Amino acid sequence: MKLTIPERANPNCYVFQMGYLYPVCVWNRLDTGAALKKLEPVFGEPSREQYFWEPGRVKWAWQNRAAEIQNRRWYLGQRLWRRVQSPKTDFWLVFRTESDRTLAMMLLE
């Protein structure tokens, strides 16, 4: 599994504006699926790009779960927002706290 660990997410990206600051870049869709299976039991369900119209706002379809979605501990999705419909590469896992990112890295090793 090829991983890259940037210091922090770019302050201009939507994920950063939603409060997810500490990324781990995963470079393959299959590795992303494997990471999801390992991390979901510990961190719960991740936030996803399709839940949001724009930063901090939840789609109307998810309005009844808005608080739950906005308070999730991590985000999983393609690194560049809405770039490709079905991407094969360039994903990231982004966590709200650095301690969560550290725990995730220990679980992925």
C-alpha positions as CSV (number, residue, x, y, z in Angstrom):
1,M,0.0,0.0,0.0
2,K,1.6,3.3,-1.1
3,L,0.9,6.1,1.4
4,T,2.1,9.7,1.6
5,I,1.6,11.7,4.8
6,P,1.5,15.5,4.2
7,E,1.8,17.7,7.3
8,R,-1.7,19.2,6.9
9,A,-4.4,19.6,4.3
10,N,-4.3,22.7,2.1
11,P,-6.3,25.5,3.9
12,N,-8.0,26.3,0.6
13,C,-9.5,22.9,0.0
14,Y,-13.1,22.0,1.0
15,V,-12.1,19.2,3.3
16,F,-9.9,21.5,5.4
17,Q,-12.8,24.0,5.6
18,M,-15.0,21.2,7.0
19,G,-12.6,20.6,9.8
20,Y,-10.6,17.7,8.5
21,L,-7.0,18.7,8.8
22,Y,-4.6,15.7,8.9
23,P,-4.4,13.7,5.7
24,V,-3.0,10.4,4.6
25,C,-2.8,10.1,0.8
26,V,-3.5,6.6,-0.6
27,W,-2.7,6.1,-4.3
28,N,-4.8,3.2,-5.4
29,R,-8.6,2.5,-5.2
30,L,-8.0,-1.1,-4.0
31,D,-5.8,0.1,-1.2
32,T,-8.4,2.7,-0.3
33,G,-11.0,-0.1,0.1
34,A,-8.6,-2.2,2.2
35,A,-8.0,0.9,4.4
36,L,-11.7,1.5,4.8
37,K,-12.3,-2.1,6.0
38,K,-9.5,-1.7,8.6
39,L,-10.4,1.7,9.9
40,E,-14.3,1.7,9.8
41,P,-14.6,-0.5,12.9
42,V,-12.4,1.9,14.9
43,F,-13.4,5.3,13.6
44,G,-17.0,4.7,12.4
45,E,-18.4,5.6,9.0
46,P,-16.4,8.3,7.1
47,S,-17.8,11.5,5.7
48,R,-17.9,11.4,1.9
49,E,-17.8,14.1,-0.8
50,Q,-21.3,13.3,-2.0
51,Y,-22.8,14.4,1.3
52,F,-21.9,18.0,0.8
53,W,-22.9,20.7,-1.8
54,E,-20.3,23.1,-0.5
55,P,-18.1,23.3,2.6
56,G,-20.0,22.8,5.8
57,R,-23.4,22.4,4.2
58,V,-25.0,19.0,3.9
59,K,-27.2,18.0,1.0
60,W,-30.9,18.3,1.5
61,A,-31.3,14.6,1.1
62,W,-29.1,14.1,4.2
63,Q,-30.7,16.9,6.3
64,N,-32.1,14.5,8.8
65,R,-28.5,13.3,9.5
66,A,-26.7,16.6,9.1
67,A,-25.3,16.8,12.7
68,E,-24.1,13.2,12.5
69,I,-22.4,13.6,9.1
70,Q,-20.7,16.9,10.1
71,N,-19.4,15.4,13.4
72,R,-17.7,12.3,11.9
73,R,-14.1,11.7,12.9
74,W,-12.7,11.3,9.3
75,Y,-13.3,11.8,5.6
76,L,-12.6,9.4,2.8
77,G,-12.6,10.4,-0.9
78,Q,-10.7,11.5,-3.9
79,R,-8.1,14.2,-3.2
80,L,-9.3,16.7,-5.8
81,W,-13.0,17.5,-5.1
82,R,-15.3,16.4,-7.9
83,R,-12.5,15.9,-10.3
84,V,-13.3,12.5,-11.8
85,Q,-16.6,10.6,-11.7
86,S,-15.0,7.1,-11.0
87,P,-11.3,7.7,-10.0
88,K,-8.8,4.9,-9.9
89,T,-6.0,6.8,-8.1
90,D,-5.3,9.7,-5.8
91,F,-7.5,9.2,-2.7
92,W,-7.0,10.5,0.8
93,L,-8.2,9.8,4.3
94,V,-8.4,13.0,6.3
95,F,-8.8,13.1,10.1
96,R,-9.9,15.8,12.5
97,T,-7.1,15.2,15.0
98,E,-3.5,14.3,14.6
99,S,-3.9,11.5,17.2
100,D,-6.6,9.9,15.0
101,R,-4.2,10.0,12.0
102,T,-1.5,8.4,14.1
103,L,-3.8,5.6,15.3
104,A,-4.9,5.1,11.7
105,M,-1.3,4.8,10.5
106,M,-0.6,2.2,13.2
107,L,-3.7,0.2,12.1
108,L,-2.7,0.3,8.4
109,E,0.8,-1.0,9.0
